């Protein structure tokens, strides 16, 4: 089943497209991150300080999948599914341009990433989030993610979505 490309709509009904990142996207992604705010780092991402030309895509060249959300030819979001120790578990990271936050773009991006992971035969998608980032937590929950027990009070709480029954899901291991 091909999940990508797909057209989704934000809360205002405006369409945007989600598709697989390609090397041709490097310049547009560089511009996306040059304009990205806040510049604070979360787990070292997004790249802050001096721009490094497609730094995020280049920083994770081993990502299982990288997805671009765009309106017209302009990226409005970037997400990655990155391999973990268990080949059927991926770590998820998402970045939505500040001009498009609060519109449901991130929630739709999360849903598409879960669909891509499921179509790829993965068992689990894992992420970490600051529990105080209520908008992100709500967005992840709308896409089906749930907190892992015992992590909600951590500085970086863990959330997972189990895509199918399997060994990774029975052990509770993040991969």
Residue, then its C-alpha position, 0 to 999 in steps of 0.5 A: x500500500x502506497x501511503x505517500x504522497x498524500x494530501x491532507x488539510x489543516x484546521x482551516x481546510x487549507x490543503x498541504x501535501x506529505x511526501x518522501x524527502x528527496x535529495x532535491x529537497x535539500x535547499x528548501x529544507x535548509x531554508x525551512x530550518x534557517x527560518x525555524x523558531x525557536x532555535x533552541x535544541x531538543x535532543x540536538x535538533x533542529x540544528x541551531x546556530x549557523x545554518x549547515x545546508x540541509x543539516x537535519x536531513x544530512x544529520x540523519x542520513x540513516x533515517x528509515x523515512x524522512x517526510x516533507x509536508x509542503x504547501x505549494x513548493x514551500x516546506x511547512x514541516x519535516x519528520x523522520x522515522x529513525x531506526x533503533x536497535x530493534x529493526x521493527x521499532x523506529x524513533x519519531x521526530x517532527x518539526x513544524x514551521x512556526x507559521x503553521x503551528x496550531x493549525x493541525x498540521x503536526x497532527x496530520x503529519x503524525x498520522x501520516x508517519x504512523x500510516x507509513x510505519x504501519x505500511x512498512x511493517x513496523x511494530x512500534x513508533x517511539x518518541x520522547x517529548x517534554x511533558x509540559x509541551x501540551x500542544x505536542x502531547x495532544x497532537x501525538x495522542x490524537x495520532x494514537x500515541x500513549x505515554x509509556x508507564x513511569x516516564x510521564x514525570x521525566x524531563x523527557x517523557x516517552x510515548x509509543x504507538x504499537x502498530x501490531x502485536x509483536x516481541x517489541x510490544x510485549x517487552x515494553x522495550x523501546x528498541 
